[in-house]
């Protein structure tokens, strides 16, 4: 098994629980969830298995702690803020953040189906979170309409479009792993693909704002 590169130096600033999470994320990213046990993580950290088991009794407990951290890191980015100059800027910066976030927690997105099937408590929270993200994306689309960046009013067509965007975001890393011959694999490509889905629905004003935002923030800044 490939080993983690996380520093083994003890720090008063990082709790044992957080160190376990940090090691687990890196080892899951490298080897996959199913190939890493709590004993592997304890050995890599240089602690006893009993010590790790004291903090996280099962792998699902550990994955729940990681997923809680993931939710906390992403929730703020979905909130519509006055600091964004427009809803176009909000979505663009959100997509860039998502691309980096997915790489940080690569294992979760690559092993999503396995996690969904094997860990019912995580799946319950995951379904709740997906509904929350759906509603947040709806709010963002309503801002697009209010700011006259996309054509018309909310409709079934926009429901399908939002769903397609969620599919692209959720399964982007999986397609990179499977479709290795696909030429659009560089950093920023997920962001570009989503904007290409939106472009046919954008008004001239929306396209102008898109050009301004992407010139300022690029696609992977």
Phi, psi and omega in degrees: 000137176292143184261163181281152176258008179297136181299136180270001181291128180290145179223133177293340184278342182244122180289161177300320180299318180289325177297320178299315179301315182298315179295316182299316180302313182292320180288323175296319179299321184281319190244348184092149185300316186289342184263002182239127176252169177297329178293321176299315182294315180299317180297318180295325180281340184080030176239167179285154176297325178298323178296314179295318182296331178297321181276320181224101188292329180227166176297325179296322176301317180293316179296325176297319178295320178294316182294325175299317177298318178301314181298317181296322181291327184267335188302318182297325183290335180279339184291135179283122186242154176288342182289341176277138182288338180196168176293332176296315178296319180302309181297318183298313181290328174297316181295320177297316178297317179300319180299317178289321180298318180297323178290324179297320180246049186304318184302322186295322182279326177286327183255022187303314182296318179296317178296316179302319183279328191264339188232090187298325180293321178292319180298322179299315179290324178299315179297320176298318181292322178296322176294320178298314180295324176301314181293323179292323176293323175300315179299323179293319177296322178296326174293320176305314182293314180300322182272004176062038178265339174232160189283141167074206184241172178300136185208174176300327180298321179288330175298314179294321179297315178297321179295319178298320178298318178296322178297314180300313181298312186294321188249016182299313182293325179296316180295329176295322179289322186272313183268065187293338180273353180292130191282342184268075185243359185285164176301137179096350184291324178300317180298316180297318181299320181291320177294326177293330174293324183278332190306317181298342182262357187273142175283172176301321178297319178297319180294323177296317180293322176301314179298318180296314184292315183289332174290326181282319187250357182057208181241000183209026183287000000 
